[in-house]
């Protein structure tokens, strides 16, 4: 008969796992991500990386990574590596301290964010499936300019306030299939949804003067399709190369963008006009490729390149500002509002001895970095020729949770905690409207990322005795 104790333990573990999955899914959908920066004014906001706990400490390198005990959502071809008895789920959070500097303004901000949730299992022979939810972009900022004396007056001053909120999220279903031993292919099909709201308000020191407010807003809902492939090439008894690539389909949105202009008497709206752009957005075509070198079960070294073609996408021309005491009346959706985004990344991880009785020899150590040309475009007039960029360095550690006396197979099925530290620097050049000289919004982030990967033998056959 079946081993009753083993059966009940497995059933309890499945119930606990399902409860954690449901809670994680709900938290990811409803959580506000930890971001608060003027940099999020541009486009759909700050872009989130498609990195999981295992590769956040490696510069986000992922195209050539495949491992049956790690969920790699950056390349869906990797899903076919999951073994026949295992169900994986991965959840992650980040804590960060950031410094923002823009001209003479400077601030430090601490944030916490819920990063991702993913669940993976084998559906059929050589076919793995993954479902998950994660943020795509995030918008959150609030700042104000200093008061300026209006031309032709002595005592009346004007001041400006800007704030924004929103972002996009993604829920996806993906599958990876290995039709032949060296080749795997896969896809992710996603639903994207979210919104944004940007507000610019001009007010006056004279109490009888009306203030003016302009709001740019949109509700977003669309799809996303990504295809991926991986090719495994052995180069010796214990070594191999994995080549990986992905393609993301660009397409039009049917969503509207709305601009609202209002004059206010205190908090009372005196006049208000709305301007609407239909089919205001496009999603970019993206390509990525990379290669990873494997040595036995101890060393991986990888490098990736990615390109997102944002410059050819339509986006509302939403300059949140004023000229003197007047507001511009033009509002259109055009290409050229954003830059193409490119990124190069490299990283490695090293496990001294996966079967050692010494705990820290069974841990995995990671290091990596990246350099990116971001899609933010702070000066659409072309006056500023310098391009915005972002760069980051990271280091990490994977800690297995379990007994020191393990075989390689049981070691693979242990839960893991992934810890990584990231330093990120961004530089967004812009034209200072007061001095008419180039200035830059610079930001520095120090981020602690925590991910937990659980591996459950959901599909293991029960033993008889």
SULQUI-V649117 format. One record per run of one state. SS is the DSSP state (a for helix, b for strand, c for the rest). FROM is the first residue (numbers start at 1). TO is the last residue. If there is no record, write none. Layout:
ss/from/to
SS/FROM/TO
SS/FROM/TO
//
This chain:
ss/from/to
c/1/1
b/2/2
c/3/3
a/4/30
c/31/37
a/38/41
c/42/45
b/46/47
c/48/55
a/56/58
c/59/75
a/76/81
c/82/86
b/87/102
c/103/104
b/105/124
c/125/126
b/127/144
c/145/147
b/148/149
c/150/156
b/157/180
c/181/182
b/183/204
c/205/210
b/211/234
c/235/238
b/239/248
c/249/250
b/251/252
c/253/256
b/257/265
c/266/267
b/268/277
c/278/281
b/282/283
c/284/285
b/286/295
c/296/298
b/299/308
c/309/314
b/315/316
c/317/322
b/323/323
c/324/325
b/326/326
c/327/332
b/333/334
c/335/340
b/341/351
c/352/358
a/359/362
c/363/363
b/364/373
c/374/388
b/389/401
c/402/407
a/408/412
c/413/414
b/415/431
c/432/437
b/438/456
c/457/463
b/464/464
c/465/465
//
